[in-house]
Amino acid sequence: MSDVSSKTEAAAGRAAPAAGIRMATNRADLVPPGSRMVVDFATILGLVGGFGMIFAAMSISGSSAAFLDIPSVLIVLGGTFAVTLVCYSLRDALRAHEVIGNVLLRPARNAQSAAVWMLHLSEIARAKGVLALESGLSEMQREPFLHKAVQMVVDGSPADEVERIMRQEMAATAMRQTQTAGMLRKAAEVAPAMGLIGTLVGLVQMLGRLSDPSSIGPAMAVALLTTFYGAVLAYMVFAPLASKLERNMGEDQMVSQIYLIGAASIARQEHPRRTEMQINTVLPPAQRIDLFD
């Protein structure tokens, strides 16, 4: 068991979990890898960099103020929100900000660290009994899925019941995340259309002032701004956020599947070696773990 524990420590170092993986049952040793939140700097850097390039180009041209038009902003932002709200309920829209917030601030975990950590729990349960996991339940509250699965195991629920209930939990979570991603996709579809509508409104106003040729150029510029705003919102904000949310959703589902496999295996009192074999069927080949000879 000590050899397995030392190999677990080495694998944990490669996976960079939040807490050291070693054979112990202290509260600090039962902190799951997703208990610490980290900022997704890739998303922030991408958004800031994209907008920064546009603003820099505007500033270099010396006419950045010409790109600001409040009526155009109202048409695109207000219209996009209103049309998207027609497709979804107000409750869905209000709930979406929580899911979108998870794009910028996420648990510090990955599939490999979750796998190593579940094998750590499996070792503890095999050596000291399932009830030894109870001392770490309070540390798992930031991982609601894991907390619920381990709580069921500690309470003595059969493995089949753990699998059935937690798969339903996974499906419900995936449905909420898919709905939010769909909302962002819909907003990405609507924003350019609202930009076009704003442009048509501006063109109509411009045609009404053809008697003054000097006003045609500025009026045309203002009319085109709504198309610009719609394209920026769709292809620099809504569509990228939807893609990142879908990517994170896939990773979350993989981590949840690992937690489910580990919890069910512990409930069946299986050897950690068997748990490792089952978890490796979920992990990508490059991330598979080998803690047992």
Secondary structure by P-SEA (a helix, b strand, c coil): caaaaaaaaaaaaaaccccccccccccccccccccbbbbaaaaaaaaaaaaaaaaaaaaaaccccccccaaaaaaaaaaaaaaaaaaccaaaaaaaaaaaaaaaccccccaaaaaaaaaaaaaaaaacccccccccccccccaaaaaaaaaaaaacccaaaaaaaaaaaaaaaaaaaaaaaaaaaaaaaaaaaaaaaaaaaaaaaaaaacccccaaaaaaaaaaaaaaaaaaaacccaaaaaaaaaaaaaaaaaaaaaaaaaaaaaaacccaaaaaaaaaaaccccccccccc
